[in-house]
Amino acid sequence: MYIFDTDHLSVLQRQRGPEFEKLITRLAELDQTLFYTTIVSFHEQINGWTKYIKNSAQAGKTVMGYFRLEKILIDFAHAQVLPYSSNAAEIFDEFKSNKVRVATMDLRIASIAIANQMTLLTRNLVDFERIPNVSIEDWTK
């Protein structure tokens, strides 16, 4: 089973480009029930678009920001979303106490992947390779 990192979700949401084509081709080979995302990715995307809306000075940008926010809500409503469980939180705390130097949201997503024994699909191999015991693959290459 697989978890989409936020960056793979973004590729899917754009629905264009060579990375999208490679990713969608790989996804088509497998049963769609094998794919999940996380509540942390939802948090990241909501934070990004709410910040965009807050900082938009032009009506067109505000409309576009709210459109993207609504699209994210619809996408996640139809997705299999994994929670940030107490097991994932324990794994996260262990990484923090061991001073694993990776951004907090990435470390939370990795902790969810480890807690659920799933492979994380991400383009951010450099950061996720720093995290012990996380299985990662990049399907956009």
Buried (B, 14 or more C-beta within 10 A) or exposed (E): BBBBBBBBBBBBEEEEEEBBEBBEEBBEEEEEEEBBBBBBBBBBBBEBBEEBBEEBEEEEEBEBBBEBBEEBEEBBEEBBBBEBBEBBBEBBEEBEEEEBEBEEBBBBBBBBBBBBEBBBBBBBEEBBEBBEEBBBBBBBE
